[in-house]
Amino acid sequence: MKNVQIIDEAINSRYAIYSVSDDEFAKLFPGERQDIEFVEDVIDRLGEEAAAAILEPMWDRMIPKPEIQGIHGTLFFGLTEKRKFYENKREPVIDWRLVD
C-alpha cells in the first residue's frame, strides 16, 4: 500500500492522506519515480470511469496523520496552475541554503 496526499483548491483544504494499493498507485503515478499528479491528467489518461474506479474507493481509506509512515505521492485537484512548478511531475529538491 502507498500513501497519497490530496491537495485541492478549497481554502480549507485538509491535505488528507489516503491509502491506495500498489497497482492503483502505479495507475495514478505512471512515470518512473513520479510522485506528483493532477487529477485532470489522470482522467485524461485513464478516462472518467477508470479514474473513478480508483478514486472512489480511496475516499474510504483516509489515514489519520499520526499513523502515516511516509507520503509516496501528491495528487492535486483543481490546481492546474501549479503544473509549472512540477513540470517533471516529481517533488522538487530545493537547497534552501541557496534561497534568499
N, C-alpha and C positions, 0 to 999 in steps of 0.2 A: 504494500500500500504506500501511496505517496500523499503528501500534504500540499494542498493548493490554497494560496491566499487569494481571496476575491476582493478586488477594489472596484467600486462603482462610483458613479458620478454624484451620488447623493451627498449633500452637505454633512450628513451624519453617518457616512459610510462606516461600517463596523470593522472592516478589514478582517473579516472572519476567515477561519481556516477550515477547509473541508478535506475529507479523505476520499481518494479515488484509487481504483485498482491500478496496477502497473500497466495493464492494457489500455484502460481509459486515459491514463496519463500520456501514454505514447500517442494516442489519437489527438489529445488536446495539444500536446507539445511535440510535434513530429520531427523537428530538426535535431541534429546532433548537438547535444548539450544545451538544447533550448530550455529556457526557464521563464520566458515571458511570452504571453499570447494575449490576443484581443478576441473577445467572443465573436465579434463581427467576422473575423478571419476564420474562426472555427466553423461558423455557419456557412460561409462562402465555400470552404474546403470540403466539409462533410455533408452539407445540406441540413435543412432545419430538422428533419426527423432524426437523423443520426446524431446530430448535436444534442437534441432534446433527450435522446436515449441515454446519453452520458450525463448531461447536466441535471435532469430532473431527479434521478435517484441520489445524486451528490448532495442535494439540499437536505437530505435526511441524515447526512453523515458529518455534521459540524463537530469539530473537536474543540473542547474548552482550551483556551490558550495555555493554562498551566500544564496541560498534558501533552503539548506539542513537542515532538522530537525532531525539529527541523522543518523548514519550508522548502519544498522541491520546485515549486513554480508559482507564478503570479498570473492571474487571469483578470484582465481589465474588461469592464462592462461599460460601454458608452463613453469611453475616454480615448477616442481615436486620435485626439490631438497629441497624445503622449507618444505616438509612434516615432516621432522624430528623436526621442530620447533612447529608443530601443530598436534601432534600425536592424540589428542582427538578432533581435529577439532573445537577447541574453542580458542578464543582470550586469550592468556596467561595473567595472572595477575602478574605483576612484581613489587616487592617492591624495588624501586630504591635506597632506603636507604641502601640496602644490597649489591648493586653492586659497585665494586671498580672502 
